[in-house]
C-alpha cells in the first residue's frame, strides 16, 4: 500500500520534471521494501 502511494507521488512528480533526488528516492523504495519484507519474515521465523 505504502509502495503504491510512493509510486503515485513519483508519477505525479514526473510531470514537473525529473530531479536527481526523485530518481534516488524511486530507486531506493523497492530496495527498502524488499529489505523490510525479508526482515519481517526473518523475525517471524526466528521468534516462532
Contact map, one row per residue, 1 for C-alpha under 8 A:
111110000000000000000000000000000000000000000000
111111000000000000000000000000000000000000000000
111111100000000000000000000011001000000000000000
111111110000000000000000000000000000000000000000
111111111000000000000000000000000000000000000000
011111111100000000000000000010000000000000000000
001111111110000000000000010000000000000000000000
000111111111000000000000000000000000000000000000
000011111111100000000000000000000000000000000000
000001111111110000000100010000000000000000000000
000000111111111000000000000000000000000000000000
000000011111111100000000000000000000000000000000
000000001111111111000000000000000000000000000000
000000000111111111000000000000000000000000000000
000000000011111110000000000000000000000000000000
000000000001111111000000000000000000000000000000
000000000000111111100000000000000000000000000000
000000000000110111110110000000000000000000000000
000000000000000011111110000000000000000000000000
000000000000000001111111000000000000000000000000
000000000000000000111111100000000000000000000000
000000000100000001111111110000000000000000000000
000000000000000001111111111000000000000000000000
000000000000000000011111111100000000000000000000
000000000000000000001111111110000000000000000000
000000100100000000000111111111000000000000000000
000000000000000000000011111111100000000000000000
000000000000000000000001111111110000000000000000
001001000000000000000000111111111000000000000000
001000000000000000000000011111111100000000000000
000000000000000000000000001111111110000000000000
000000000000000000000000000111111111000000000000
001000000000000000000000000011111111100000000000
000000000000000000000000000001111111110000000000
000000000000000000000000000000111111111000000000
000000000000000000000000000000011111111100000000
000000000000000000000000000000001111111110000000
000000000000000000000000000000000111111111000000
000000000000000000000000000000000011111111100000
000000000000000000000000000000000001111111110000
000000000000000000000000000000000000111111111000
000000000000000000000000000000000000011111111100
000000000000000000000000000000000000001111111110
000000000000000000000000000000000000000111111111
000000000000000000000000000000000000000011111111
000000000000000000000000000000000000000001111111
000000000000000000000000000000000000000000111111
000000000000000000000000000000000000000000011111
